[in-house]
Amino acid sequence: MGTLDDERRYVEECRAGLRRMVRGARDNVIVGEAVAGDSYSAEQLGRHLKSLAKELGEEPEGPPFFGRLDFGPGSAEHRGRAYHIGRRHITGELGGPPLVIDWRAPVSRAFYRAGARDPQGVAVRRRFGWSGTTLTSFEDERLEQGEEGESRILAAEIERPRVGPMRDIVATIQPEQDDLVRAELDTSVCVQGGPGTGKTAVGLHRAAFLLYAHRRRLERSGVLVLGPNRAFLGYISAVLPALGEVDVEQTTLERLLGAVPVTATDSDEAAAVKHDARMAKVLRKLLYGRISKPVEPVVVPDGSYRWRVYEDELRRFVDDTRREALPYAVGRERVRARVVESIRRQAETRGQTPNAPWLRKIGRGVTSSLDVLWPAARPVEVLYELLRGPESGPDPAAGVLSDAERAAITWDRPPRSVRSATWSAADLVLLDELAGLIERPRGYGHVIVDEAQDLSPMECRAVARRSEHGSLTVLGDLAQGTTPWAATSWRERMELLGKPDARVIALTTGFRVPAAVVDLANTLLAALDVEVPATRSYRADGRLRVTQVAKPAKGVVTAVREALAFEGSIGVIAADADVEELASALRDEGVDAGERLTVLAAAMAKGLEYDHVIVAEPAAIAEAERRGLNRLYVALTRAVSRLDVVHARPLPPQLTRPR
Ligand SMILES: Nc1ncnc2c1ncn2[C@@H]1O[C@H](COP(=O)(O)OP(=O)(O)OP(=O)(O)O)[C@@H](O)[C@H]1O
């Protein structure tokens, strides 16, 4: 087994191993550039080797491992062997066994899953404690002897004060989280997780796991992580690089769909209609309404001759193509191809032998007729037609939207042309729906959507288009839904997301919020009108304090001053309208907390966490919007160690102090 000194010597061996890997990778870059057969493969190889060298070179001097497994007689495969488990694989001396095994490798699984009841061949599981880059301690569990205990190292990691961006949790992934992280690539899952149960952490580790287990496939098709806003993306941005994964696209849906700049805003009514699933039907009718019944032959001049394809045949071509349900633009080309084919047959009957250039010329000659039969379409032009309101012909919204809904989405003062039109965030989603009808968008091998409860039905469709041939990890909490169209059932959302059969799994152990704080937040659940299991906190530490004051700003200043006595980050969360006043009160009082302190609107708090949270005037947060109580639930569950609720007005009646 090995003493602390033995393990420390092993740390040095690992560091030497890492240095060897960096040197090797750098040499390979130089050699690789010289040996590649042609410039294309030189570039490919060079890029691969360079990124490997860079990745290794940038490897933080952090702990090379966090755990160790010693297998006993119960393991047929690994009996008598010991493995150190770390964030990345470290190779040993030439021909020797690896020094450290990647946490994602199959053998590492036992580190997370083995227990006294099911030791999985593990005689001893060792967890290491680090202080910075120094190995300070370890704890052993003799699983085969039925010994499994509360781990101090694990508890310390979970209760550690938070500063800066999110960190990875590889050392302490819990069995029910590991299940989700290692779910097979073809499996789509939906995770209903209460606040702080590790949904986001699970999603990011799943991305890293899938890239390890299916690197080749996913390097081609890509992995996409969608988060709710920039602040959230900033918060999670360090996790995947720390796990050695830099090629994952992390963005917001708005940026992903960003076909046009968003410069307009919608009324609440208009936004609600535009995000409704029925819009898919309206847009389809609108787009396909452009196709017209052939009323004259297609005529293609060819020298002095004119080729003709008559209405009956054209009608058949259009009808057959529509039945094939191809993307609109592909359909247009299919009709063109059918017309050209008809002319080719006519030419052959006349004894000609059509060649490729001739066929291309005929194809071009068909364009003007095609522009009438099956006109080309750009999403902005099509949406412009809809929002301008019906000018002639049937309204595609008729029979789908009510008159009031139709009126809500029609521009009061239509812009003169498409070019002068301005677009709203909801329009982006509609433009994307149209773009998806016209041409299939780029798909991903795996898409991870965080805070998915807030997606509208139309946004779900946008995600579904991108994961049609891949799989999905959907993360969310129905109780934290704050958009007007937030989900109230996962089944319905998973259908809209194109994966109706995905398993819905609940995570209920909270790793962020201390029990006293969770208990307070849980009292709101009954008023939120969703069925979700209550969160149970893993943490018995932490502090909740509710203080009534005469003036909230003063109360907040006092609370911040007190919070500064502790270590860790401080977040003051208030109704959007109160943020400015609180920030200036803190400035005026000379409270200088530097980067430790953030004053933020409740609307921006989703997904974030601070060591010490001060929620100012809950009643104002609850009143500010339709789903204000859900917003308050989010605000109350951001605290890692301490929550101060500071109020002048009575607390919302739905929030009751637990006994
Ligand atoms: N197994 C674990 N070991 C250590 N820390 C963990 C573990 N699981 C989660 N955490 C920590 O708990 C905190 C909450 O995790 P995370 O943000 O992923 O939760 P969430 O379910 O997305 O929360 P919310 O819905 O409230 O945004 C993070 O600091 C995370 O690192």
The ligand as an SDF file (V2000), in Angstrom:
LIG
                    3D

 31 33  0  0  0  0  0  0  0  0999 V2000
  -20.0750   15.3090   -6.8210 N   0  0  0  0  0  0  0  0  0  0  0  0
  -19.7470   16.5490   -6.4930 C   0  0  0  0  0  0  0  0  0  0  0  0
  -18.6300   16.8060   -5.8120 N   0  0  0  0  0  0  0  0  0  0  0  0
  -18.2790   18.0590   -5.4800 C   0  0  0  0  0  0  0  0  0  0  0  0
  -18.9740   19.1270   -5.8060 N   0  0  0  0  0  0  0  0  0  0  0  0
  -20.1070   18.9300   -6.5060 C   0  0  0  0  0  0  0  0  0  0  0  0
  -20.5510   17.6410   -6.8820 C   0  0  0  0  0  0  0  0  0  0  0  0
  -21.6940   17.7790   -7.5760 N   0  0  0  0  0  0  0  0  0  0  0  0
  -21.9500   19.0810   -7.6210 C   0  0  0  0  0  0  0  0  0  0  0  0
  -21.0010   19.7780   -6.9730 N   0  0  0  0  0  0  0  0  0  0  0  0
  -20.8870   21.2210   -6.8030 C   0  0  0  0  0  0  0  0  0  0  0  0
  -22.1540   21.7190   -6.4390 O   0  0  0  0  0  0  0  0  0  0  0  0
  -22.3620   22.9790   -7.0370 C   0  0  0  0  0  0  0  0  0  0  0  0
  -23.6320   22.9370   -7.8250 C   0  0  0  0  0  0  0  0  0  0  0  0
  -23.4390   22.1950   -9.0030 O   0  0  0  0  0  0  0  0  0  0  0  0
  -24.1350   22.6370  -10.3580 P   0  0  0  0  0  0  0  0  0  0  0  0
  -23.9750   24.0900  -10.5800 O   0  0  0  0  0  0  0  0  0  0  0  0
  -23.6870   21.7000  -11.3990 O   0  0  0  0  0  0  0  0  0  0  0  0
  -25.6400   22.3340   -9.9600 O   0  0  0  0  0  0  0  0  0  0  0  0
  -26.9660   22.5850  -10.7830 P   0  0  0  0  0  0  0  0  0  0  0  0
  -27.8210   21.4080  -10.5480 O   0  0  0  0  0  0  0  0  0  0  0  0
  -26.6430   22.9360  -12.1830 O   0  0  0  0  0  0  0  0  0  0  0  0
  -27.5550   23.8120   -9.9830 O   0  0  0  0  0  0  0  0  0  0  0  0
  -28.6370   24.9270  -10.3860 P   0  0  0  0  0  0  0  0  0  0  0  0
  -29.8090   24.2750  -11.0160 O   0  0  0  0  0  0  0  0  0  0  0  0
  -28.9980   25.5120   -9.0670 O   0  0  0  0  0  0  0  0  0  0  0  0
  -27.9450   25.8940  -11.2470 O   0  0  0  0  0  0  0  0  0  0  0  0
  -21.1360   23.2780   -7.8680 C   0  0  0  0  0  0  0  0  0  0  0  0
  -20.2460   24.0570   -7.1150 O   0  0  0  0  0  0  0  0  0  0  0  0
  -20.5630   21.9300   -8.1120 C   0  0  0  0  0  0  0  0  0  0  0  0
  -19.1860   21.9780   -8.3380 O   0  0  0  0  0  0  0  0  0  0  0  0
  1  2  1  0
  2  3  1  0
  2  7  2  0
  3  4  2  0
  4  5  1  0
  5  6  2  0
  6  7  1  0
  6 10  1  0
  7  8  1  0
  8  9  2  0
  9 10  1  0
 10 11  1  0
 11 12  1  0
 11 30  1  0
 12 13  1  0
 13 14  1  0
 13 28  1  0
 14 15  1  0
 15 16  1  0
 16 17  2  0
 16 18  1  0
 16 19  1  0
 19 20  1  0
 20 21  2  0
 20 22  1  0
 20 23  1  0
 23 24  1  0
 24 25  2  0
 24 26  1  0
 24 27  1  0
 28 29  1  0
 28 30  1  0
 30 31  1  0
M  END
$$$$
